[in-house]
Amino acid sequence: MRQPEFRISPSFAVAVAMLAVIVTASLARADAAVALMKRVNAALRGNDRLNGAKVYTVAPGVVVLYGTVFDDKDRTLAERVAGGVPGVNQVVDNLRTKTGKWFTEEERINAQLQMNGFDDVQVRVVGPEIYLSGQVTGQSEKYRAANVVSSVYPNKQINNMIWVRPGSVF
């Protein structure tokens, strides 16, 4: 019995060759992207101020920064460090700052204080601590202001530096 002949058509051979070239090029681009990401991450880790910054690549030479750094100075530093890595053509900054988060927390606390009639009380958030200042007319109001803040952020340390100034008797 005779075995059937198996022939590869020229168009099939060309398609397979093109696919091999495409796969090889894609793998090379992926390897280059991973290598670039590793170089940028190493550069960021070289500065203790940038430990919260992370990076990924989205296109050849384009890196995206994400994560959290302390403030806008550190954000600018991270952009500069990433942009200085050979092979980086563009830096997209999606970093958050801790001070930005604190500002958001301050706004939330201020809204609660104002809703509770504390127009002369100011708040400053620094990490896990909240600082209250301003003035109220009695000791009970000072404690009530701290309780309002505690109801918003119960796990933060409150430093109550509000002045008690008795109101007018008349």
C-alpha positions in Angstrom: 0.0 0.0 0.0 1.3 3.3 -0.9 1.4 6.2 1.6 -0.3 9.4 0.5 2.0 12.3 -0.3 2.0 15.2 2.0 2.8 18.5 0.4 3.1 21.9 1.9 1.7 24.7 -0.2 3.9 27.7 -0.8 1.3 30.0 0.7 1.2 27.9 3.9 5.0 28.0 4.2 5.0 31.8 3.8 2.3 32.1 6.4 4.2 30.0 8.9 7.4 31.9 8.2 5.6 35.2 8.8 4.1 34.0 12.0 7.5 32.9 13.2 8.9 36.4 12.5 5.9 38.1 14.2 6.2 35.8 17.3 10.0 36.4 17.5 9.6 40.2 17.2 6.8 40.2 19.8 9.0 38.2 22.2 11.9 40.6 21.6 9.7 43.6 22.3 8.3 41.9 25.5 11.9 41.1 26.6 12.9 44.7 26.0 9.9 46.1 27.9 10.6 43.9 30.9 14.3 44.9 30.8 13.4 48.6 30.6 10.9 48.1 33.5 13.6 46.5 35.6 16.1 49.3 34.9 13.6 52.0 35.9 12.6 50.1 39.0 16.2 49.7 40.0 16.8 53.4 39.4 13.7 54.3 41.6 14.9 51.9 44.4 18.2 53.7 44.4 16.6 56.6 46.2 14.9 55.9 49.6 12.4 58.8 49.0 11.0 56.8 46.0 10.3 53.5 47.7 6.5 53.8 47.1 6.9 54.4 43.4 6.4 51.5 41.0 6.5 51.3 37.2 5.2 49.4 34.2 5.7 49.8 30.5 2.8 50.4 28.0 4.7 50.8 24.7 8.3 50.8 23.6 10.1 53.5 25.6 6.9 54.6 27.5 6.7 53.9 31.3 3.9 54.6 33.7 4.7 55.5 37.3 2.2 54.5 40.0 2.1 54.0 43.7 2.5 56.6 46.5 5.3 59.0 47.3 5.5 61.5 50.1 4.9 64.8 48.3 5.1 66.7 45.0 8.9 67.1 45.3 9.2 63.3 45.4 6.8 63.0 42.5 8.9 65.3 40.4 12.0 63.4 41.5 10.5 60.1 40.4 9.6 61.5 37.0 13.2 62.8 36.6 14.8 59.5 37.7 12.6 57.4 35.4 13.1 59.8 32.5 16.9 59.6 33.0 17.0 55.8 32.4 18.3 54.9 29.0 15.5 53.7 26.7 12.8 55.8 28.3 11.2 58.2 25.9 8.2 59.2 27.9 7.0 59.1 31.5 3.4 59.0 32.4 2.8 60.0 36.0 0.0 58.3 37.9 1.7 58.7 41.3 -0.3 59.7 44.4 1.2 61.7 47.2 0.7 61.1 50.9 0.2 64.8 51.4 -2.5 64.8 48.8 -4.3 62.0 50.8 -3.9 64.1 53.9 -5.4 67.1 52.2 -8.4 65.0 51.2 -8.7 63.8 54.8 -8.5 67.5 56.1 -11.3 68.5 53.7 -13.5 65.7 55.0 -12.9 66.6 58.6 -13.4 70.3 58.0 -16.8 69.5 56.4 -17.8 67.5 59.5 -16.6 70.3 61.8 -18.5 72.9 59.9 -21.7 70.8 59.9 -21.4 70.6 63.7 -20.9 74.4 64.1 -17.2 74.6 64.5 -16.4 77.4 62.1 -13.4 78.7 64.1 -11.6 75.3 64.3 -8.9 74.3 61.8 -7.4 70.9 61.2 -4.1 69.6 59.9 -3.5 66.0 59.1 0.1 64.6 59.1 0.2 60.9 58.6 -1.6 59.1 61.5 -2.0 62.3 63.5 -4.7 65.0 63.4 -3.9 68.5 64.8 -6.8 70.7 65.9 -6.4 74.4 66.5 -8.6 77.5 66.7 -11.0 78.5 69.4 -14.2 77.5 71.1 -16.2 79.1 73.9 -16.1 76.2 76.5 -14.2 73.1 77.5 -17.1 70.9 76.5 -17.0 72.3 73.0 -13.3 71.5 72.8 -14.0 67.9 73.7 -17.0 67.8 71.3 -14.8 69.0 68.4 -12.4 66.2 69.1 -15.3 63.7 69.2 -16.5 64.9 65.8 -13.1 64.3 64.3 -12.8 61.0 66.0 -16.1 59.9 64.4 -14.6 60.6 61.0 -11.2 58.9 61.6 -11.3 56.8 64.7 -7.9 55.2 64.2 -5.9 58.5 64.1 -4.2 60.2 67.0 -5.9 63.6 67.8 -3.8 66.4 69.1 -6.3 68.9 70.5 -4.7 72.3 70.7 -8.0 74.3 70.5 -8.1 77.4 72.8 -11.0 77.8 75.1 -12.1 81.5 75.2 -15.3 82.1 77.1 -17.8 84.0 75.1 -19.3 87.3 76.1 -21.5 87.4 79.2 -23.8 89.9 77.6 
